[in-house]
Amino acid sequence: MSELFGGVLAAGAVRDEVADAAWLQAMLDVEAALARASDAPADIAGEISGACRAERFDIAELGAAAAGAGNPVIPLVRALRAAVTPAAAAYVHKGATSQDILDSAAMLVAHRALGPLLDDLAGATEAAARLAEAHRDTPVPARTLLQQALPTTFGLVAAGWLTALDQATDRLAQVRTHRLAAQLGGAAGTLAALAPSTVGRFSAELGLTEPLLPWHTDRTRVADLAGALGTAAGVVGKAARDIVLYAQTEVGEVSEGRPGGSSAMPHKRNPVAAVSASACAAQAPGLVATLLGTMAQEHQRAAGGWHAEWRPLRTLLLSTGSAAYWLRECLTNLHVDAGRMRANLSLAGDALMAERVAAALSPSLGVDAAHDKVRSALAAGQSLAGAFPEVDPSLLDPTTYTGHAGSLVDAALHHHSSRETL
């Protein structure tokens, strides 16, 4: 991971959970769990577990040796055997294959990384809920195709972020609980050198789901994880994109409590957290595609497809985790300018009420004729009030035409609070 770009693209606590040291410790934790779950005597298993500490091994040396072995597990096993007595060395890695260790470690790393990632998503979700409640009735222009459309409320905007974040969080939590499984099958996935009961004990030792079968070339678990992470990143990216647009100088409806500056322009107040969240989230689709593209793997062990997963899986965890961290920062410190929102409703005069005026005229003119007449008046530069004096002036107030926005916000908040008690 780059130290130069890490402050932006590797922000938050997930970074430490997917670092090289964390991967190495996870592999060692898997080796220790295998020793405890196997037929090794208790003292031997204890000796192996005691030796499985990442600080005792040189990551750079293991990485260099991996180039000759094809994966870092082979040199790690050799080093671990050298670190224990000959009696214990006979039980190190017994019955396992390299992929068993690295796949199980990957699931362990993912499980650990999802802890802070889910915490940051929850923090962003709570901030969105507070915004939805506080601005339930704050009118703001709705924008479709980036053009002002009808009035809505900022509370409903935030409620949209809230419900999407809730769904993405729930999906990731489900994957963490049910789809992150231990891997133990031996050289060809037949458990030839292991008792079948070892798998259950091994999985329990790691706190991972016990698989029905070894899944060396069944990569649906990795795909489920990738899909859930990609969805979460997409949800974060949508909210961040909205905030960047709302924060534009010409719009000015929100600003970040901790804006960033410019190297050249002292007046700039950039929405750095939203921009950073958007940047991190934008990396996810390509990483997800890579992980899905590696699913077609040969026979019982892949020739390259498995290896191709390592970097994108780690980077996807990191990018999604960083995006969640930045969105939490953004929403927690977001300043909403209700006055500017109200002012922006008047930028186009009373044109935002065209739908309402056309509906009022329809009973006497017919639907199509009413729409044509309103459209023609606006095209001619007329105000709706001037063109249609027969229309009740109260129908031209945008703050009274937000539909059922308030009740929709209430429904989202109720669902969110009910979900928390499940």
C-alpha positions as CSV (number, residue, x, y, z in Angstrom):
1,M,0.0,0.0,0.0
2,S,1.3,3.4,-1.0
3,E,2.3,5.7,1.9
4,L,2.1,8.7,-0.5
5,F,-1.5,8.2,-1.6
6,G,-2.6,6.2,1.5
7,G,-3.9,9.2,3.4
8,V,-6.7,9.5,0.8
9,L,-7.1,6.1,-0.8
10,A,-6.3,3.9,2.3
11,A,-8.0,5.8,5.0
12,G,-9.6,4.4,8.1
13,A,-9.1,1.3,10.2
14,V,-9.5,-1.3,7.4
15,R,-6.0,-0.4,6.2
16,D,-4.3,-2.1,9.1
17,E,-6.6,-5.2,8.8
18,V,-5.5,-5.9,5.2
19,A,-1.8,-4.9,5.5
20,D,1.0,-7.4,4.9
21,A,1.4,-8.0,8.6
22,A,-2.3,-8.8,9.0
23,W,-2.2,-11.3,6.1
24,L,0.9,-13.0,7.5
25,Q,-0.7,-13.2,11.0
26,A,-3.8,-14.6,9.4
27,M,-1.8,-17.4,7.7
28,L,-0.1,-18.2,10.9
29,D,-3.4,-18.2,12.7
30,V,-4.6,-20.7,10.2
31,E,-1.6,-22.9,10.7
32,A,-2.1,-22.8,14.5
33,A,-5.8,-23.6,14.2
34,L,-4.9,-26.6,12.0
35,A,-2.5,-27.9,14.6
36,R,-5.1,-27.6,17.3
37,A,-7.8,-29.2,15.2
38,S,-5.6,-32.1,14.1
39,D,-4.4,-35.2,15.9
40,A,-1.3,-33.3,17.3
41,P,-0.7,-33.9,21.0
42,A,-1.8,-30.9,23.1
43,D,1.8,-29.8,23.9
44,I,2.8,-30.0,20.2
45,A,-0.2,-28.0,19.2
46,G,0.6,-25.5,21.9
47,E,4.2,-25.2,20.7
48,I,3.1,-24.6,17.1
49,S,0.6,-22.0,18.2
50,G,3.2,-20.2,20.3
51,A,5.5,-19.9,17.3
52,C,2.8,-18.5,15.0
53,R,3.5,-14.8,15.7
54,A,4.0,-12.6,12.7
55,E,6.8,-10.6,14.3
56,R,9.0,-13.7,14.3
57,F,9.1,-13.8,10.5
58,D,10.5,-11.6,7.8
59,I,7.8,-10.5,5.4
60,A,10.2,-9.3,2.7
61,E,12.0,-12.6,2.8
62,L,8.8,-14.6,2.5
63,G,7.7,-12.4,-0.4
64,A,10.9,-12.9,-2.2
65,A,10.8,-16.7,-1.7
66,A,7.2,-16.8,-2.9
67,A,8.4,-15.9,-6.3
68,G,10.1,-19.3,-6.6
69,A,7.4,-21.2,-4.9
70,G,4.3,-19.7,-6.5
71,N,2.7,-18.5,-3.3
72,P,3.9,-17.3,0.1
73,V,2.6,-20.3,2.1
74,I,5.4,-22.6,1.0
75,P,8.3,-20.6,2.4
76,L,6.2,-19.7,5.5
77,V,5.7,-23.4,6.2
78,R,9.4,-24.1,5.8
79,A,10.2,-21.2,8.2
80,L,7.6,-22.3,10.7
81,R,8.9,-25.8,10.8
82,A,12.4,-24.4,11.4
83,A,11.1,-22.4,14.3
84,V,9.8,-25.4,16.3
85,T,11.2,-28.6,17.6
86,P,11.5,-31.6,15.1
87,A,8.7,-33.3,17.0
88,A,6.4,-30.3,16.4
89,A,7.6,-29.8,12.8
90,A,6.0,-33.1,11.8
91,Y,2.6,-31.6,12.6
92,V,3.1,-28.2,10.9
93,H,0.8,-28.0,7.9
94,K,-0.1,-31.6,8.2
95,G,-2.6,-32.8,5.6
96,A,-3.1,-29.3,4.2
97,T,-2.2,-27.7,0.9
98,S,-1.0,-24.1,0.3
99,Q,-4.4,-23.0,-0.9
100,D,-6.1,-24.3,2.2
101,I,-3.9,-21.9,4.2
102,L,-4.2,-18.9,2.0
103,D,-7.9,-19.2,1.3
104,S,-8.7,-19.6,5.0
105,A,-6.4,-16.6,5.7
106,A,-8.2,-14.6,3.1
107,M,-11.5,-15.3,4.7
108,L,-10.1,-14.5,8.1
109,V,-8.7,-11.2,6.8
110,A,-12.0,-10.4,5.3
111,H,-13.9,-11.2,8.5
112,R,-11.6,-9.0,10.5
113,A,-11.6,-6.1,8.0
114,L,-15.4,-6.1,7.8
115,G,-15.5,-5.3,11.5
116,P,-14.3,-1.6,11.1
117,L,-15.8,-1.4,7.6
118,L,-19.3,-2.2,9.0
119,D,-18.6,0.2,11.9
120,D,-17.9,3.0,9.4
121,L,-21.0,2.2,7.3
122,A,-23.1,2.2,10.5
123,G,-21.6,5.6,11.4
124,A,-22.5,7.0,8.0
125,T,-26.0,5.4,8.3
126,E,-26.6,7.1,11.6
127,A,-25.5,10.4,10.3
128,A,-27.8,10.0,7.3
129,A,-30.7,9.2,9.7
130,R,-30.0,12.4,11.7
131,L,-30.0,14.4,8.5
132,A,-33.3,12.8,7.4
133,E,-35.0,13.6,10.7
134,A,-33.6,17.1,11.0
135,H,-34.6,18.1,7.4
136,R,-37.7,16.1,7.0
137,D,-39.6,19.1,5.8
138,T,-36.7,21.2,4.4
139,P,-37.6,21.9,0.8
140,V,-35.0,21.6,-1.9
141,P,-35.2,21.3,-5.7
142,A,-35.2,17.8,-7.0
143,R,-33.0,17.4,-10.0
144,T,-33.5,14.9,-12.8
145,L,-30.9,14.7,-15.6
146,L,-29.1,17.4,-13.5
147,Q,-32.0,19.9,-14.2
148,Q,-34.4,21.2,-11.6
149,A,-37.6,19.1,-11.7
150,L,-40.0,19.4,-8.8
151,P,-39.6,20.3,-5.1
152,T,-38.6,17.6,-2.7
153,T,-37.1,17.7,0.8
154,F,-33.6,17.3,1.8
155,G,-34.9,14.9,4.4
156,L,-36.1,12.6,1.7
157,V,-32.7,12.8,-0.1
158,A,-31.0,11.8,3.1
159,A,-33.6,9.0,3.7
160,G,-32.6,7.6,0.3
161,W,-29.0,7.4,1.3
162,L,-30.1,5.9,4.6
163,T,-32.1,3.0,3.2
164,A,-29.5,2.2,0.6
165,L,-26.8,2.2,3.3
166,D,-28.9,0.0,5.5
167,Q,-29.4,-2.6,2.7
168,A,-25.7,-2.6,1.8
169,T,-24.7,-3.0,5.5
170,D,-27.2,-5.8,6.0
171,R,-25.8,-7.7,2.9
172,L,-22.2,-7.3,4.0
173,A,-23.1,-8.5,7.5
174,Q,-24.9,-11.6,6.1
175,V,-21.8,-12.4,3.9
176,R,-19.6,-12.0,7.0
177,T,-21.7,-14.3,9.1
178,H,-22.7,-17.0,6.6
179,R,-20.4,-17.0,3.5
180,L,-16.9,-16.6,4.9
181,A,-15.8,-20.2,5.3
182,A,-12.7,-22.0,6.2
183,Q,-10.9,-24.0,3.5
184,L,-9.5,-27.4,4.2
185,G,-9.3,-30.1,1.5
186,G,-5.8,-31.2,1.1
187,A,-3.9,-31.5,-2.2
188,A,-6.8,-32.4,-4.4
189,G,-9.8,-31.5,-2.2
190,T,-10.4,-35.1,-1.1
191,L,-9.2,-34.8,2.6
192,A,-7.0,-37.8,1.8
193,A,-4.6,-37.1,4.6
194,L,-7.1,-35.7,7.1
195,A,-10.1,-37.0,9.1
196,P,-13.3,-35.3,7.8
197,S,-14.1,-34.3,11.4
198,T,-11.0,-32.1,11.3
199,V,-12.8,-29.6,9.1
200,G,-15.4,-28.8,11.7
201,R,-12.9,-28.3,14.5
202,F,-10.6,-26.2,12.2
203,S,-13.5,-24.0,11.2
204,A,-14.5,-23.5,14.8
205,E,-11.0,-22.6,15.8
206,L,-11.0,-19.9,13.2
207,G,-14.5,-18.7,13.9
208,L,-15.4,-19.2,10.2
209,T,-18.3,-21.1,8.6
210,E,-17.8,-24.8,8.1
211,P,-18.1,-25.5,4.3
212,L,-20.0,-28.5,3.0
213,L,-17.1,-29.3,0.6
214,P,-13.7,-28.0,-0.1
215,W,-14.1,-25.0,-2.4
216,H,-10.7,-24.7,-4.1
217,T,-12.3,-24.0,-7.5
218,D,-15.8,-23.1,-6.4
219,R,-15.2,-19.3,-6.0
220,T,-18.8,-18.3,-5.2
221,R,-17.8,-17.3,-1.7
222,V,-15.3,-14.8,-3.0
223,A,-17.8,-13.7,-5.6
224,D,-20.4,-13.1,-2.9
225,L,-18.0,-11.1,-0.9
226,A,-16.9,-9.1,-3.9
227,G,-20.5,-8.4,-4.9
228,A,-21.4,-7.2,-1.4
229,L,-18.4,-5.0,-1.2
230,G,-19.0,-3.6,-4.7
231,T,-22.6,-2.8,-3.8
232,A,-21.6,-1.0,-0.6
233,A,-19.0,1.0,-2.5
234,G,-21.7,1.9,-5.1
235,V,-24.1,3.1,-2.3
236,V,-21.3,5.2,-0.8
237,G,-20.3,6.6,-4.2
238,K,-23.9,7.7,-4.9
239,A,-24.2,9.6,-1.7
240,A,-20.8,11.2,-2.1
241,R,-21.6,12.2,-5.7
242,D,-24.8,13.9,-4.5
243,I,-22.9,15.9,-1.9
244,V,-20.2,17.0,-4.3
245,L,-23.0,18.3,-6.6
246,Y,-24.9,20.0,-3.7
247,A,-21.7,21.7,-2.6
248,Q,-20.9,23.3,-6.0
249,T,-20.5,27.1,-5.7
250,E,-23.5,27.8,-8.0
251,V,-25.6,25.4,-5.9
252,G,-24.2,25.9,-2.4
253,E,-26.9,23.9,-0.6
254,V,-24.4,21.9,1.6
255,S,-20.8,22.2,2.7
256,E,-18.5,20.1,4.7
257,G,-17.6,21.1,8.3
258,R,-14.0,20.4,7.5
259,P,-13.5,21.6,3.9
260,G,-10.2,21.4,2.1
261,G,-8.3,24.1,0.4
262,S,-6.4,24.6,-2.8
263,S,-2.7,24.9,-3.5
264,A,-3.4,27.9,-5.8
265,M,-6.7,29.4,-4.8
266,P,-7.1,30.6,-1.2
267,H,-10.9,30.9,-1.5
268,K,-11.6,27.3,-2.3
269,R,-13.6,25.2,0.2
270,N,-13.5,21.8,-1.4
271,P,-15.7,18.9,-0.1
272,V,-12.6,16.7,0.4
273,A,-14.3,13.9,2.3
274,A,-17.0,13.5,-0.3
275,V,-14.5,13.7,-3.1
276,S,-12.3,11.1,-1.4
277,A,-15.2,8.8,-0.7
278,S,-16.2,9.1,-4.4
279,A,-12.6,8.3,-5.5
280,C,-12.3,5.2,-3.3
281,A,-15.7,3.9,-4.3
282,A,-15.0,4.4,-8.0
283,Q,-12.2,1.7,-7.8
284,A,-14.6,-1.0,-6.7
285,P,-16.4,-2.0,-10.0
286,G,-13.1,-2.9,-11.8
287,L,-11.9,-4.9,-8.8
288,V,-15.3,-6.8,-8.6
289,A,-15.1,-7.5,-12.3
290,T,-11.6,-9.0,-11.9
291,L,-12.7,-11.3,-9.0
292,L,-15.7,-12.4,-11.0
293,G,-13.6,-12.9,-14.1
294,T,-11.3,-15.4,-12.2
295,M,-14.2,-17.7,-11.3
296,A,-13.7,-20.1,-14.2
297,Q,-10.9,-22.2,-12.7
298,E,-9.4,-25.4,-14.0
299,H,-10.4,-28.8,-12.5
300,Q,-9.5,-29.2,-8.8
301,R,-6.9,-26.4,-8.5
302,A,-6.6,-23.3,-10.6
303,A,-3.6,-22.4,-12.8
304,G,-3.5,-18.7,-12.2
305,G,-7.1,-17.8,-11.5
306,W,-6.7,-18.3,-7.8
307,H,-3.5,-16.3,-7.7
308,A,-5.2,-13.4,-9.6
309,E,-7.6,-12.9,-6.7
310,W,-5.1,-11.9,-4.0
311,R,-4.4,-8.3,-5.0
312,P,-7.9,-7.3,-6.1
313,L,-9.5,-8.8,-3.0
314,R,-7.2,-6.9,-0.7
315,T,-7.6,-3.7,-2.7
316,L,-11.4,-4.1,-2.8
317,L,-11.6,-4.4,1.0
318,L,-9.3,-1.4,1.3
319,S,-11.1,0.8,-1.2
320,T,-14.6,0.0,0.1
321,G,-13.4,0.5,3.7
322,S,-11.8,3.8,2.8
323,A,-14.9,5.0,1.0
324,A,-17.1,4.1,4.0
325,Y,-14.6,5.9,6.3
326,W,-14.8,9.1,4.2
327,L,-18.6,9.1,3.9
328,R,-18.9,8.8,7.6
329,E,-16.6,11.8,8.0
330,C,-18.6,13.7,5.4
331,L,-22.1,13.1,6.7
332,T,-21.2,13.5,10.3
333,N,-19.8,17.0,9.7
334,L,-22.2,18.1,6.9
335,H,-23.6,21.6,7.1
336,V,-27.0,22.0,5.4
337,D,-27.9,25.5,4.1
338,A,-31.7,25.4,4.2
339,G,-31.9,29.0,3.2
340,R,-29.9,28.4,0.0
341,M,-32.1,25.4,-0.8
342,R,-35.2,27.6,-0.5
343,A,-33.6,30.3,-2.6
344,N,-32.7,27.8,-5.3
345,L,-36.3,26.8,-5.6
346,S,-37.0,30.3,-7.0
347,L,-34.2,30.4,-9.5
348,A,-36.5,29.4,-12.4
349,G,-39.3,31.7,-11.1
350,D,-42.5,29.6,-10.7
351,A,-41.6,27.2,-13.5
352,L,-41.1,24.3,-11.0
353,M,-44.8,24.3,-10.4
354,A,-45.6,23.6,-14.1
355,E,-46.8,20.1,-13.4
356,R,-49.2,21.4,-10.7
357,V,-50.5,24.2,-12.8
358,A,-51.1,21.9,-15.8
359,A,-53.0,19.5,-13.5
360,A,-55.2,22.4,-12.3
361,L,-55.9,23.4,-15.9
362,S,-56.6,19.9,-17.2
363,P,-60.2,19.6,-16.1
364,S,-61.2,22.5,-18.3
365,L,-58.7,22.1,-21.2
366,G,-57.9,18.5,-21.2
367,V,-54.5,16.9,-20.2
368,D,-52.6,17.4,-23.5
369,A,-53.9,20.9,-24.2
370,A,-53.1,22.0,-20.6
371,H,-49.6,20.7,-20.9
372,D,-49.1,22.4,-24.3
373,K,-50.4,25.7,-23.0
374,V,-48.1,25.7,-20.0
375,R,-45.2,24.6,-22.1
376,S,-45.8,27.4,-24.6
377,A,-46.1,30.0,-21.8
378,L,-42.8,29.1,-20.3
379,A,-41.1,29.0,-23.7
380,A,-42.4,32.5,-24.3
381,G,-40.7,33.6,-21.1
382,Q,-43.9,34.2,-19.2
383,S,-44.4,33.4,-15.5
384,L,-47.1,30.9,-14.7
385,A,-48.8,33.5,-12.4
386,G,-48.9,36.0,-15.3
387,A,-50.0,33.5,-17.9
388,F,-52.7,31.9,-15.9
389,P,-54.3,34.4,-13.4
390,E,-57.2,32.0,-13.0
391,V,-55.0,29.5,-11.1
392,D,-55.1,29.8,-7.3
393,P,-51.8,31.5,-6.3
394,S,-51.4,29.0,-3.5
395,L,-50.6,26.4,-6.1
396,L,-47.5,28.3,-7.0
397,D,-45.8,27.8,-3.6
398,P,-43.1,25.1,-4.1
399,T,-42.9,24.4,-0.3
400,T,-46.5,23.0,-0.5
401,Y,-45.8,20.6,-3.3
402,T,-43.4,18.0,-1.9
403,G,-45.9,15.2,-2.2
404,H,-45.6,12.6,0.5
405,A,-42.0,13.3,1.2
406,G,-42.6,13.6,5.0
407,S,-44.3,10.3,5.3
408,L,-41.7,8.6,3.2
409,V,-39.0,10.0,5.5
410,D,-40.9,8.7,8.5
411,A,-41.2,5.3,6.9
412,A,-37.5,5.1,6.3
413,L,-36.6,6.2,9.8
414,H,-39.1,3.7,11.3
415,H,-37.6,0.9,9.2
416,H,-34.1,1.9,10.2
417,S,-34.9,2.0,13.9
418,S,-36.9,-1.3,13.8
419,R,-34.0,-2.9,11.9
420,E,-31.6,-2.0,14.7
421,T,-33.6,-4.1,17.2
422,L,-33.7,-7.2,15.0
